[in-house]
Amino acid sequence: MALVPNHAKEKLEAGGIAFCFGLRVGRTVNAGMIAKTCGFDWLFIDMEHGTFDVDLACQISSTSLGTGVTPIVRIPGHQHFHIARVLDGGAQCVIAPHVDTVEQAEAIVRAAKYPPVGKRSMSNNLPQFGMSRMPGGDLAEQLNDNTLVIVMLETPEAIKNADAIAAVDGVDILMIGTNDLCAEMGIPGQFDHERTNVAYQAMITACEKYGKYAAMGGIYDHDLMEKYTKMGVRFMLGGADLGFIMGAATARAKFLRTLVD
């Protein structure tokens, strides 16, 4: 069976902007269908701040492959066994949080890519190929090309090293975790602060220099989202299920009260 395309990757390569539907409280394997129907490009399965275990992350990932929504897992740390297991289970990308150095970025790539690019252990009968068995060389080459590696910059040290991190072969996307970065800089919640703007420009410049993509997390104010995309962000978190539920539910409750007040 042919490899399931990485639709978010294809959209980026075509010059588009890819945005996600995040999972925080959702636990059902039809999450990809929901995201697709709502018009999102990729599914954000968060093992860092969510309570997803590897098994559930893989079940949601594998069932999302047929929807056209790219399943992406944010791993809880940098352990190779988390990276390999979610990729073996159907994820088409991993997001590694708190990457401050070139050495950390290189370790993420080694765990996510097969030889000769990295040191990921060989497996087979993977969801990305419809569970079909593939020749090892074909499998490795195709998945190395199809799998995105995203590293998150969440400290001043990471921003200082943005240029060197962007130069790492195998890193596809640099993403600023804006909440953590602003907290680390002593300006919590100030997403339009001049220092935040400077950090984004440094990341975007590094990405443009090395042909990588710039990504944004934690900003949902529409004006700021527009501002940073105009600066060069091409990959972003679009919001999560809990926020969508609470926003729509609050609006509905407000309307219902008008019927009885």
C-alpha positions in Angstrom: 0.0 0.0 0.0 1.2 3.5 -0.7 2.3 5.8 2.1 -0.4 8.0 3.5 0.6 11.6 2.6 1.5 14.0 5.3 -1.1 16.7 4.3 0.3 19.4 6.7 3.7 18.9 5.2 2.3 19.2 1.7 0.4 22.3 2.6 3.6 24.0 3.9 5.5 23.0 0.8 2.8 24.5 -1.4 3.3 27.8 0.4 0.2 27.6 2.7 -0.3 28.0 6.4 -1.2 24.8 8.4 -3.2 25.1 11.6 -4.3 22.6 14.2 -7.2 21.3 16.2 -5.8 20.6 19.7 -7.0 17.8 21.9 -7.1 18.4 25.7 -10.3 16.7 26.9 -11.2 14.7 23.7 -10.5 11.0 24.0 -12.3 9.4 21.1 -10.6 8.1 17.9 -13.0 10.2 15.7 -11.0 13.3 16.6 -9.4 13.4 13.2 -12.9 13.3 11.5 -14.1 16.2 13.7 -11.0 18.3 13.0 -11.4 17.6 9.2 -15.1 18.6 9.2 -14.2 21.8 11.1 -11.6 22.7 8.5 -8.3 22.1 10.3 -5.0 20.7 8.8 -3.5 18.8 11.7 -4.4 17.2 15.0 -2.4 18.2 18.1 -2.2 15.3 20.5 -0.6 16.7 23.6 1.3 14.3 25.9 3.1 17.0 27.6 0.2 18.8 29.3 -2.5 16.3 28.5 -3.1 13.0 30.2 -2.8 10.9 27.0 -0.8 7.7 27.3 1.1 6.2 24.4 -1.6 3.8 23.5 -4.4 6.4 23.2 -2.1 8.8 21.3 -1.4 6.0 18.8 -5.0 5.0 18.5 -6.1 8.5 17.7 -3.1 9.0 15.4 -3.7 5.8 13.3 -7.4 6.5 12.9 -6.7 10.1 11.8 -4.5 9.0 8.9 -7.5 8.4 6.6 -9.1 11.7 7.3 -6.6 14.0 5.6 -5.8 15.6 9.0 -2.1 15.0 10.0 -1.8 13.4 13.4 1.0 15.1 15.4 2.0 14.2 18.9 3.8 16.5 21.4 5.9 14.1 23.4 6.3 14.7 27.2 10.0 15.0 27.1 13.0 14.0 24.9 13.1 10.2 25.5 13.7 8.2 22.4 11.1 5.6 23.5 8.3 8.1 23.4 9.4 9.4 20.0 9.7 6.0 18.3 6.5 4.5 19.8 4.2 7.3 18.7 5.7 7.3 15.2 5.4 3.5 15.0 1.8 3.9 16.2 0.7 6.3 13.4 1.9 9.8 14.2 3.3 11.7 11.2 5.2 14.2 13.3 6.6 14.8 16.8 6.8 18.0 18.6 9.6 18.1 21.2 9.1 20.7 24.0 11.9 22.7 25.7 14.7 22.4 23.1 17.4 24.8 24.1 20.5 23.6 22.4 21.8 22.1 19.1 22.7 18.9 21.0 19.1 18.4 22.1 17.8 19.1 18.6 20.2 16.6 17.1 19.1 14.0 19.7 15.4 14.4 18.7 16.3 13.9 15.0 18.3 10.8 15.8 15.3 9.3 17.6 12.8 10.3 14.9 14.6 9.3 11.8 15.9 6.0 10.5 19.5 5.4 9.4 21.4 6.9 7.7 19.8 10.2 8.9 19.2 9.0 12.5 19.1 5.9 14.7 15.4 5.1 15.0 14.9 1.4 15.4 13.5 -0.4 12.3 9.9 -1.7 12.5 7.3 -2.7 9.9 3.5 -3.2 9.3 3.0 0.5 10.2 -0.3 2.4 10.1 1.3 5.0 7.7 1.4 2.2 5.1 -2.0 0.7 5.9 -0.3 -2.0 8.0 1.3 -3.4 4.8 4.7 -4.9 5.1 7.3 -2.8 3.3 10.9 -3.5 2.3 13.1 -2.0 5.0 15.0 0.4 2.7 11.8 1.7 1.1 10.1 2.1 4.4 13.0 4.1 5.9 13.4 6.4 3.0 9.8 7.2 2.6 9.1 7.7 6.3 12.2 9.8 6.8 10.9 12.1 4.1 7.3 12.0 5.3 7.9 12.6 9.0 8.1 16.1 10.3 10.3 17.0 13.3 9.3 20.1 15.3 11.4 21.6 18.1 10.0 24.1 20.6 11.9 27.2 21.7 10.7 28.2 25.1 13.6 30.0 26.8 15.9 33.0 26.1 18.7 30.4 25.6 16.7 28.7 22.9 16.0 31.9 21.1 19.7 32.8 21.3 20.5 29.4 19.7 17.7 29.6 17.1 20.0 30.1 14.2 22.2 27.1 15.1 19.1 24.9 15.9 17.5 25.8 12.5 20.7 24.6 10.8 20.3 21.1 12.2 19.6 18.6 9.4 16.4 16.8 10.1 14.7 19.6 12.0 11.8 20.8 9.9 10.0 23.4 12.1 10.9 25.7 14.9 8.0 26.6 17.2 7.9 29.2 19.9 6.0 28.2 23.0 4.9 31.7 23.7 3.5 31.2 27.2 6.6 29.5 28.5 9.0 31.9 26.7 7.2 35.0 28.1 7.2 33.5 31.6 11.0 32.7 31.3 11.6 36.3 30.1 9.8 37.7 33.1 6.9 39.1 31.0 4.2 36.4 31.5 1.2 36.8 29.2 2.7 39.7 27.3 2.5 38.2 23.8 2.8 41.6 22.1 5.8 42.8 24.2 8.7 44.1 22.2 10.9 41.3 23.6 8.4 38.7 22.3 8.4 40.4 18.9 12.2 40.3 18.8 12.1 36.6 19.7 9.7 35.8 16.9 11.7 37.7 14.4 14.9 35.9 15.5 13.2 32.5 15.0 11.6 33.5 11.7 14.9 34.8 10.3 16.6 31.6 11.3 13.9 29.5 9.6 14.1 31.6 6.4 17.9 31.3 6.3 17.9 27.5 6.4 14.6 26.7 4.6 12.7 25.7 7.7 9.2 26.6 8.8 8.4 29.0 11.7 5.6 28.0 14.1 3.6 29.6 16.9 2.0 28.1 20.0 0.0 29.7 22.7 -1.4 32.8 21.0 -5.1 32.8 20.1 -5.8 36.5 19.9 -6.9 37.1 16.3 -5.0 40.3 15.8 -1.7 38.8 17.2 -2.2 35.6 15.1 -2.5 37.8 12.0 0.5 39.9 13.0 2.8 36.9 13.5 1.7 35.2 10.3 2.5 38.4 8.4 5.9 38.2 9.9 6.4 34.7 8.6 4.8 32.1 10.9 3.4 29.3 8.7 2.5 26.6 11.3 0.3 27.3 14.3 -1.9 26.0 17.1 -5.4 27.1 16.2 -7.0 26.3 19.5 -8.1 23.2 21.5 -11.3 21.4 22.1 -11.8 22.6 25.7 -11.6 26.2 24.6 -13.9 25.6 21.7 -16.5 23.8 23.9 -16.4 26.5 26.6 -16.6 29.3 24.2 -19.6 28.0 22.3 -21.3 26.7 25.5 -20.9 30.1 27.2 -22.4 31.9 24.2 -25.3 29.4 24.1 -25.9 29.8 27.8 -25.9 33.6 27.5 -28.6 33.3 24.7 -30.7 30.9 26.7 -30.8 33.2 29.7 -32.3 35.9 27.5 -35.3 33.6 27.0 -36.1 33.4 30.6 -34.8 36.7 32.1 
